Amino acid sequence: MMSSILLAAASVPVTPVWSPTVGIIISASSVVVLLFTFALKSAKVGPGMPILPVSVPGFIGAMAFGHVIGIGIVLGLTNIGRL
């Protein structure tokens, strides 16, 4: 049997509504992860991007991981009531 605290938390789902703040958080986290990939040697293996010193697979991976980190930040801020 579930305790009453877990039952209360499970019955009220908190879902964030998209806003420009959510977009800025996800974009900023994607850029930060992309900046971290500039230091990796394996991020430069494969066909390169025309402007950035990173490969196409490294860029796609950085953007995907940045979105995952950004979603975590948005959900965390929503759960504590800051967003």
Biopython code that builds the backbone (N, CA, C, O; Angstrom):
import numpy as np
from Bio.PDB.StructureBuilder import StructureBuilder

atoms = [
    (1, "MET", "N", (0.833, -1.174, 0.000)),
    (1, "MET", "CA", (0.000, 0.000, 0.000)),
    (1, "MET", "C", (0.885, 1.247, 0.000)),
    (1, "MET", "O", (1.906, 1.291, 0.686)),
    (2, "MET", "N", (0.492, 2.244, -0.761)),
    (2, "MET", "CA", (1.277, 3.471, -0.867)),
    (2, "MET", "C", (1.011, 4.372, 0.333)),
    (2, "MET", "O", (-0.090, 4.397, 0.882)),
    (3, "SER", "N", (2.036, 5.104, 0.722)),
    (3, "SER", "CA", (1.815, 6.058, 1.806)),
    (3, "SER", "C", (1.023, 7.253, 1.274)),
    (3, "SER", "O", (0.934, 7.457, 0.063)),
    (4, "SER", "N", (0.466, 8.020, 2.160)),
    (4, "SER", "CA", (-0.394, 9.127, 1.748)),
    (4, "SER", "C", (0.391, 10.231, 1.040)),
    (4, "SER", "O", (-0.174, 10.931, 0.200)),
    (5, "ILE", "N", (1.685, 10.409, 1.357)),
    (5, "ILE", "CA", (2.483, 11.441, 0.696)),
    (5, "ILE", "C", (2.732, 11.068, -0.761)),
    (5, "ILE", "O", (2.605, 11.905, -1.654)),
    (6, "LEU", "N", (3.089, 9.800, -0.994)),
    (6, "LEU", "CA", (3.311, 9.367, -2.372)),
    (6, "LEU", "C", (2.020, 9.391, -3.176)),
    (6, "LEU", "O", (2.027, 9.733, -4.358)),
    (7, "LEU", "N", (0.936, 9.034, -2.550)),
    (7, "LEU", "CA", (-0.346, 9.048, -3.239)),
    (7, "LEU", "C", (-0.754, 10.469, -3.608)),
    (7, "LEU", "O", (-1.282, 10.695, -4.697)),
    (8, "ALA", "N", (-0.518, 11.425, -2.722)),
    (8, "ALA", "CA", (-0.855, 12.817, -3.007)),
    (8, "ALA", "C", (0.029, 13.372, -4.123)),
    (8, "ALA", "O", (-0.444, 14.132, -4.969)),
    (9, "ALA", "N", (1.302, 12.998, -4.130)),
    (9, "ALA", "CA", (2.198, 13.494, -5.168)),
    (9, "ALA", "C", (1.885, 12.861, -6.512)),
    (9, "ALA", "O", (2.058, 13.496, -7.553)),
    (10, "ALA", "N", (1.428, 11.623, -6.501)),
    (10, "ALA", "CA", (1.139, 10.932, -7.752)),
    (10, "ALA", "C", (-0.175, 11.400, -8.371)),
    (10, "ALA", "O", (-0.366, 11.253, -9.578)),
    (11, "SER", "N", (-1.069, 11.951, -7.587)),
    (11, "SER", "CA", (-2.378, 12.323, -8.111)),
    (11, "SER", "C", (-2.403, 13.710, -8.749)),
    (11, "SER", "O", (-3.364, 14.036, -9.445)),
    (12, "VAL", "N", (-1.381, 14.534, -8.537)),
    (12, "VAL", "CA", (-1.361, 15.885, -9.086)),
    (12, "VAL", "C", (-0.154, 16.022, -10.010)),
    (12, "VAL", "O", (0.921, 16.425, -9.564)),
    (13, "PRO", "N", (-0.317, 15.691, -11.293)),
    (13, "PRO", "CA", (0.826, 15.839, -12.201)),
    (13, "PRO", "C", (1.078, 17.311, -12.519)),
    (13, "PRO", "O", (0.142, 18.075, -12.754)),
    (14, "VAL", "N", (2.330, 17.690, -12.524)),
    (14, "VAL", "CA", (2.713, 19.062, -12.838)),
    (14, "VAL", "C", (3.362, 19.048, -14.208)),
    (14, "VAL", "O", (4.459, 18.516, -14.378)),
    (15, "THR", "N", (2.691, 19.628, -15.175)),
    (15, "THR", "CA", (3.248, 19.692, -16.519)),
    (15, "THR", "C", (3.461, 21.148, -16.894)),
    (15, "THR", "O", (2.538, 21.956, -16.799)),
    (16, "PRO", "N", (4.669, 21.487, -17.319)),
    (16, "PRO", "CA", (4.925, 22.879, -17.689)),
    (16, "PRO", "C", (4.278, 23.234, -19.018)),
    (16, "PRO", "O", (4.181, 22.401, -19.919)),
    (17, "VAL", "N", (3.845, 24.455, -19.125)),
    (17, "VAL", "CA", (3.302, 24.981, -20.374)),
    (17, "VAL", "C", (4.435, 25.699, -21.093)),
    (17, "VAL", "O", (5.231, 26.400, -20.469)),
    (18, "TRP", "N", (4.504, 25.518, -22.427)),
    (18, "TRP", "CA", (5.590, 26.131, -23.164)),
    (18, "TRP", "C", (5.474, 27.650, -23.079)),
    (18, "TRP", "O", (4.387, 28.216, -23.201)),
    (19, "SER", "N", (6.612, 28.288, -22.868)),
    (19, "SER", "CA", (6.708, 29.737, -22.860)),
    (19, "SER", "C", (8.083, 30.101, -23.408)),
    (19, "SER", "O", (8.931, 29.221, -23.551)),
    (20, "PRO", "N", (8.324, 31.356, -23.716)),
    (20, "PRO", "CA", (9.664, 31.739, -24.169)),
    (20, "PRO", "C", (10.749, 31.423, -23.145)),
    (20, "PRO", "O", (11.896, 31.177, -23.520)),
    (21, "THR", "N", (10.407, 31.425, -21.865)),
    (21, "THR", "CA", (11.386, 31.074, -20.832)),
    (21, "THR", "C", (11.831, 29.628, -20.981)),
    (21, "THR", "O", (13.015, 29.326, -20.837)),
    (22, "VAL", "N", (10.895, 28.735, -21.266)),
    (22, "VAL", "CA", (11.228, 27.319, -21.477)),
    (22, "VAL", "C", (12.136, 27.184, -22.694)),
    (22, "VAL", "O", (13.107, 26.428, -22.657)),
    (23, "GLY", "N", (11.839, 27.898, -23.760)),
    (23, "GLY", "CA", (12.671, 27.858, -24.956)),
    (23, "GLY", "C", (14.072, 28.387, -24.711)),
    (23, "GLY", "O", (15.041, 27.844, -25.240)),
    (24, "ILE", "N", (14.187, 29.431, -23.922)),
    (24, "ILE", "CA", (15.496, 30.004, -23.607)),
    (24, "ILE", "C", (16.307, 29.029, -22.765)),
    (24, "ILE", "O", (17.510, 28.884, -22.985)),
    (25, "ILE", "N", (15.670, 28.356, -21.801)),
    (25, "ILE", "CA", (16.381, 27.396, -20.948)),
    (25, "ILE", "C", (16.901, 26.234, -21.775)),
    (25, "ILE", "O", (18.054, 25.834, -21.610)),
    (26, "ILE", "N", (16.083, 25.684, -22.657)),
    (26, "ILE", "CA", (16.507, 24.546, -23.472)),
    (26, "ILE", "C", (17.576, 24.979, -24.466)),
    (26, "ILE", "O", (18.528, 24.234, -24.697)),
    (27, "SER", "N", (17.450, 26.145, -25.052)),
    (27, "SER", "CA", (18.468, 26.634, -25.988)),
    (27, "SER", "C", (19.798, 26.885, -25.285)),
    (27, "SER", "O", (20.857, 26.540, -25.809)),
    (28, "ALA", "N", (19.741, 27.478, -24.109)),
    (28, "ALA", "CA", (20.971, 27.759, -23.369)),
    (28, "ALA", "C", (21.666, 26.475, -22.946)),
    (28, "ALA", "O", (22.893, 26.390, -23.009)),
    (29, "SER", "N", (20.913, 25.485, -22.521)),
    (29, "SER", "CA", (21.544, 24.225, -22.129)),
    (29, "SER", "C", (22.138, 23.521, -23.344)),
    (29, "SER", "O", (23.175, 22.869, -23.219)),
    (30, "SER", "N", (21.524, 23.632, -24.501)),
    (30, "SER", "CA", (22.091, 23.040, -25.715)),
    (30, "SER", "C", (23.391, 23.728, -26.108)),
    (30, "SER", "O", (24.340, 23.062, -26.522)),
    (31, "VAL", "N", (23.448, 25.037, -25.986)),
    (31, "VAL", "CA", (24.673, 25.774, -26.317)),
    (31, "VAL", "C", (25.794, 25.435, -25.337)),
    (31, "VAL", "O", (26.950, 25.306, -25.740)),
    (32, "VAL", "N", (25.461, 25.288, -24.053)),
    (32, "VAL", "CA", (26.476, 24.949, -23.054)),
    (32, "VAL", "C", (27.056, 23.568, -23.335)),
    (32, "VAL", "O", (28.270, 23.382, -23.250)),
    (33, "VAL", "N", (26.214, 22.604, -23.667)),
    (33, "VAL", "CA", (26.714, 21.265, -23.992)),
    (33, "VAL", "C", (27.548, 21.314, -25.270)),
    (33, "VAL", "O", (28.553, 20.610, -25.367)),
    (34, "LEU", "N", (27.161, 22.118, -26.244)),
    (34, "LEU", "CA", (27.949, 22.253, -27.469)),
    (34, "LEU", "C", (29.317, 22.844, -27.167)),
    (34, "LEU", "O", (30.311, 22.422, -27.759)),
    (35, "LEU", "N", (29.390, 23.803, -26.265)),
    (35, "LEU", "CA", (30.679, 24.374, -25.879)),
    (35, "LEU", "C", (31.565, 23.336, -25.196)),
    (35, "LEU", "O", (32.785, 23.362, -25.360)),
    (36, "PHE", "N", (30.969, 22.429, -24.436)),
    (36, "PHE", "CA", (31.749, 21.363, -23.812)),
    (36, "PHE", "C", (32.322, 20.400, -24.849)),
    (36, "PHE", "O", (33.399, 19.842, -24.641)),
    (37, "THR", "N", (31.615, 20.198, -25.964)),
    (37, "THR", "CA", (32.099, 19.256, -26.975)),
    (37, "THR", "C", (33.288, 19.816, -27.751)),
    (37, "THR", "O", (34.011, 19.048, -28.386)),
    (38, "PHE", "N", (33.510, 21.120, -27.719)),
    (38, "PHE", "CA", (34.675, 21.675, -28.413)),
    (38, "PHE", "C", (35.976, 21.154, -27.808)),
    (38, "PHE", "O", (36.992, 21.091, -28.500)),
    (39, "ALA", "N", (35.962, 20.782, -26.538)),
    (39, "ALA", "CA", (37.164, 20.297, -25.875)),
    (39, "ALA", "C", (37.414, 18.811, -26.113)),
    (39, "ALA", "O", (38.504, 18.318, -25.821)),
    (40, "LEU", "N", (36.427, 18.093, -26.636)),
    (40, "LEU", "CA", (36.576, 16.656, -26.843)),
    (40, "LEU", "C", (37.253, 16.374, -28.177)),
    (40, "LEU", "O", (36.921, 16.991, -29.190)),
    (41, "LYS", "N", (38.197, 15.449, -28.178)),
    (41, "LYS", "CA", (38.865, 15.069, -29.417)),
    (41, "LYS", "C", (37.947, 14.208, -30.285)),
    (41, "LYS", "O", (37.975, 14.321, -31.511)),
    (42, "SER", "N", (37.138, 13.353, -29.664)),
    (42, "SER", "CA", (36.274, 12.464, -30.433)),
    (42, "SER", "C", (35.110, 13.210, -31.094)),
    (42, "SER", "O", (34.438, 12.646, -31.957)),
    (43, "ALA", "N", (34.864, 14.446, -30.710)),
    (43, "ALA", "CA", (33.784, 15.216, -31.330)),
    (43, "ALA", "C", (34.168, 15.708, -32.723)),
    (43, "ALA", "O", (33.326, 16.235, -33.449)),
    (44, "LYS", "N", (35.424, 15.538, -33.094)),
    (44, "LYS", "CA", (35.881, 16.004, -34.403)),
    (44, "LYS", "C", (36.078, 14.863, -35.398)),
    (44, "LYS", "O", (36.709, 15.064, -36.435)),
    (45, "VAL", "N", (35.553, 13.669, -35.108)),
    (45, "VAL", "CA", (35.675, 12.516, -35.993)),
    (45, "VAL", "C", (34.450, 12.473, -36.889)),
    (45, "VAL", "O", (33.324, 12.514, -36.393)),
    (46, "GLY", "N", (34.645, 12.393, -38.186)),
    (46, "GLY", "CA", (33.548, 12.352, -39.143)),
    (46, "GLY", "C", (33.510, 13.631, -39.953)),
    (46, "GLY", "O", (34.394, 14.478, -39.826)),
    (47, "PRO", "N", (32.480, 13.776, -40.793)),
    (47, "PRO", "CA", (32.374, 14.985, -41.604)),
    (47, "PRO", "C", (32.158, 16.212, -40.731)),
    (47, "PRO", "O", (31.357, 16.187, -39.797)),
    (48, "GLY", "N", (32.872, 17.275, -41.040)),
    (48, "GLY", "CA", (32.834, 18.466, -40.205)),
    (48, "GLY", "C", (31.714, 19.420, -40.559)),
    (48, "GLY", "O", (31.169, 19.391, -41.663)),
    (49, "MET", "N", (31.386, 20.258, -39.607)),
    (49, "MET", "CA", (30.422, 21.325, -39.829)),
    (49, "MET", "C", (31.141, 22.464, -40.547)),
    (49, "MET", "O", (32.337, 22.658, -40.332)),
    (50, "PRO", "N", (30.448, 23.217, -41.390)),
    (50, "PRO", "CA", (31.117, 24.275, -42.147)),
    (50, "PRO", "C", (31.676, 25.408, -41.281)),
    (50, "PRO", "O", (32.722, 25.965, -41.615)),
    (51, "ILE", "N", (31.019, 25.758, -40.193)),
    (51, "ILE", "CA", (31.431, 26.914, -39.404)),
    (51, "ILE", "C", (32.049, 26.500, -38.074)),
    (51, "ILE", "O", (33.035, 27.095, -37.638)),
    (52, "LEU", "N", (31.487, 25.494, -37.431)),
    (52, "LEU", "CA", (31.916, 25.088, -36.093)),
    (52, "LEU", "C", (33.039, 24.061, -36.165)),
    (52, "LEU", "O", (33.092, 23.271, -37.107)),
    (53, "PRO", "N", (33.937, 24.062, -35.182)),
    (53, "PRO", "CA", (35.011, 23.055, -35.167)),
    (53, "PRO", "C", (34.549, 21.742, -34.539)),
    (53, "PRO", "O", (35.218, 21.223, -33.645)),
    (54, "VAL", "N", (33.434, 21.203, -34.982)),
    (54, "VAL", "CA", (32.881, 19.959, -34.464)),
    (54, "VAL", "C", (32.288, 19.200, -35.648)),
    (54, "VAL", "O", (31.890, 19.805, -36.644)),
    (55, "SER", "N", (32.231, 17.876, -35.537)),
    (55, "SER", "CA", (31.683, 17.076, -36.625)),
    (55, "SER", "C", (30.155, 17.078, -36.572)),
    (55, "SER", "O", (29.550, 17.495, -35.584)),
    (56, "VAL", "N", (29.554, 16.607, -37.653)),
    (56, "VAL", "CA", (28.094, 16.550, -37.725)),
    (56, "VAL", "C", (27.526, 15.621, -36.647)),
    (56, "VAL", "O", (26.577, 16.003, -35.961)),
    (57, "PRO", "N", (28.083, 14.397, -36.474)),
    (57, "PRO", "CA", (27.551, 13.551, -35.391)),
    (57, "PRO", "C", (27.764, 14.160, -33.999)),
    (57, "PRO", "O", (26.912, 14.012, -33.123)),
    (58, "GLY", "N", (28.881, 14.832, -33.794)),
    (58, "GLY", "CA", (29.113, 15.484, -32.509)),
    (58, "GLY", "C", (28.120, 16.602, -32.251)),
    (58, "GLY", "O", (27.662, 16.786, -31.123)),
    (59, "PHE", "N", (27.787, 17.353, -33.302)),
    (59, "PHE", "CA", (26.820, 18.445, -33.179)),
    (59, "PHE", "C", (25.432, 17.910, -32.860)),
    (59, "PHE", "O", (24.746, 18.433, -31.982)),
    (60, "ILE", "N", (25.018, 16.860, -33.577)),
    (60, "ILE", "CA", (23.688, 16.284, -33.335)),
    (60, "ILE", "C", (23.611, 15.688, -31.938)),
    (60, "ILE", "O", (22.600, 15.838, -31.251)),
    (61, "GLY", "N", (24.678, 15.010, -31.513)),
    (61, "GLY", "CA", (24.701, 14.449, -30.168)),
    (61, "GLY", "C", (24.662, 15.519, -29.093)),
    (61, "GLY", "O", (23.984, 15.363, -28.077)),
    (62, "ALA", "N", (25.393, 16.610, -29.316)),
    (62, "ALA", "CA", (25.403, 17.700, -28.339)),
    (62, "ALA", "C", (24.026, 18.355, -28.236)),
    (62, "ALA", "O", (23.568, 18.675, -27.139)),
    (63, "MET", "N", (23.377, 18.551, -29.362)),
    (63, "MET", "CA", (22.044, 19.156, -29.335)),
    (63, "MET", "C", (21.034, 18.239, -28.652)),
    (63, "MET", "O", (20.188, 18.705, -27.888)),
    (64, "ALA", "N", (21.118, 16.935, -28.925)),
    (64, "ALA", "CA", (20.192, 15.987, -28.296)),
    (64, "ALA", "C", (20.404, 15.956, -26.788)),
    (64, "ALA", "O", (19.441, 16.007, -26.023)),
    (65, "PHE", "N", (21.671, 15.873, -26.355)),
    (65, "PHE", "CA", (21.957, 15.834, -24.926)),
    (65, "PHE", "C", (21.605, 17.171, -24.269)),
    (65, "PHE", "O", (21.159, 17.191, -23.122)),
    (66, "GLY", "N", (21.795, 18.271, -24.968)),
    (66, "GLY", "CA", (21.398, 19.572, -24.442)),
    (66, "GLY", "C", (19.905, 19.671, -24.219)),
    (66, "GLY", "O", (19.458, 20.270, -23.241)),
    (67, "HIS", "N", (19.124, 19.082, -25.127)),
    (67, "HIS", "CA", (17.677, 19.072, -24.940)),
    (67, "HIS", "C", (17.286, 18.224, -23.733)),
    (67, "HIS", "O", (16.388, 18.596, -22.978)),
    (68, "VAL", "N", (17.954, 17.089, -23.549)),
    (68, "VAL", "CA", (17.657, 16.243, -22.391)),
    (68, "VAL", "C", (17.966, 16.984, -21.096)),
    (68, "VAL", "O", (17.175, 16.951, -20.154)),
    (69, "ILE", "N", (19.113, 17.650, -21.049)),
    (69, "ILE", "CA", (19.475, 18.428, -19.862)),
    (69, "ILE", "C", (18.480, 19.573, -19.653)),
    (69, "ILE", "O", (18.060, 19.832, -18.525)),
    (70, "GLY", "N", (18.104, 20.257, -20.737)),
    (70, "GLY", "CA", (17.147, 21.364, -20.641)),
    (70, "GLY", "C", (15.787, 20.915, -20.156)),
    (70, "GLY", "O", (15.148, 21.615, -19.370)),
    (71, "ILE", "N", (15.331, 19.753, -20.614)),
    (71, "ILE", "CA", (14.041, 19.233, -20.152)),
    (71, "ILE", "C", (14.108, 18.926, -18.667)),
    (71, "ILE", "O", (13.155, 19.184, -17.931)),
    (72, "GLY", "N", (15.225, 18.379, -18.227)),
    (72, "GLY", "CA", (15.394, 18.119, -16.802)),
    (72, "GLY", "C", (15.362, 19.397, -15.980)),
    (72, "GLY", "O", (14.764, 19.437, -14.905)),
    (73, "ILE", "N", (16.002, 20.434, -16.486)),
    (73, "ILE", "CA", (15.994, 21.717, -15.778)),
    (73, "ILE", "C", (14.580, 22.298, -15.717)),
    (73, "ILE", "O", (14.148, 22.781, -14.671)),
    (74, "VAL", "N", (13.866, 22.249, -16.838)),
    (74, "VAL", "CA", (12.507, 22.789, -16.886)),
    (74, "VAL", "C", (11.584, 22.017, -15.938)),
    (74, "VAL", "O", (10.806, 22.620, -15.199)),
    (75, "LEU", "N", (11.670, 20.693, -15.961)),
    (75, "LEU", "CA", (10.813, 19.913, -15.073)),
    (75, "LEU", "C", (11.181, 20.130, -13.613)),
    (75, "LEU", "O", (10.301, 20.177, -12.754)),
    (76, "GLY", "N", (12.475, 20.263, -13.322)),
    (76, "GLY", "CA", (12.880, 20.536, -11.948)),
    (76, "GLY", "C", (12.403, 21.883, -11.457)),
    (76, "GLY", "O", (11.912, 22.005, -10.335)),
    (77, "LEU", "N", (12.547, 22.900, -12.297)),
    (77, "LEU", "CA", (12.063, 24.243, -11.906)),
    (77, "LEU", "C", (10.542, 24.272, -11.765)),
    (77, "LEU", "O", (10.008, 24.982, -10.912)),
    (78, "THR", "N", (9.845, 23.500, -12.600)),
    (78, "THR", "CA", (8.396, 23.444, -12.498)),
    (78, "THR", "C", (7.967, 22.761, -11.206)),
    (78, "THR", "O", (7.014, 23.191, -10.558)),
    (79, "ASN", "N", (8.671, 21.697, -10.833)),
    (79, "ASN", "CA", (8.294, 20.972, -9.613)),
    (79, "ASN", "C", (8.528, 21.782, -8.359)),
    (79, "ASN", "O", (7.792, 21.623, -7.385)),
    (80, "ILE", "N", (9.542, 22.656, -8.351)),
    (80, "ILE", "CA", (9.763, 23.464, -7.154)),
    (80, "ILE", "C", (8.991, 24.781, -7.199)),
    (80, "ILE", "O", (9.047, 25.568, -6.254)),
    (81, "GLY", "N", (8.273, 25.020, -8.294)),
    (81, "GLY", "CA", (7.410, 26.191, -8.375)),
    (81, "GLY", "C", (8.077, 27.449, -8.857)),
    (81, "GLY", "O", (7.518, 28.532, -8.680)),
    (82, "ARG", "N", (9.247, 27.362, -9.458)),
    (82, "ARG", "CA", (9.961, 28.555, -9.934)),
    (82, "ARG", "C", (9.639, 28.893, -11.382)),
    (82, "ARG", "O", (10.015, 29.959, -11.869)),
    (83, "LEU", "N", (8.955, 28.008, -12.064)),
    (83, "LEU", "CA", (8.682, 28.253, -13.483)),
    (83, "LEU", "C", (7.189, 28.149, -13.747)),
    (83, "LEU", "O", (6.749, 28.323, -14.883)),
]
sb = StructureBuilder()
sb.init_structure("model")
sb.init_model(0)
sb.init_chain("A")
sb.init_seg("    ")
for serial, (resi, resn, name, xyz) in enumerate(atoms, 1):
    if name == "N":
        sb.init_residue(resn, " ", resi, " ")
    sb.init_atom(name, np.array(xyz, "f"), 0.0, 1.0, " ", f" {name:<3s}", serial, name[0])
structure = sb.get_structure()
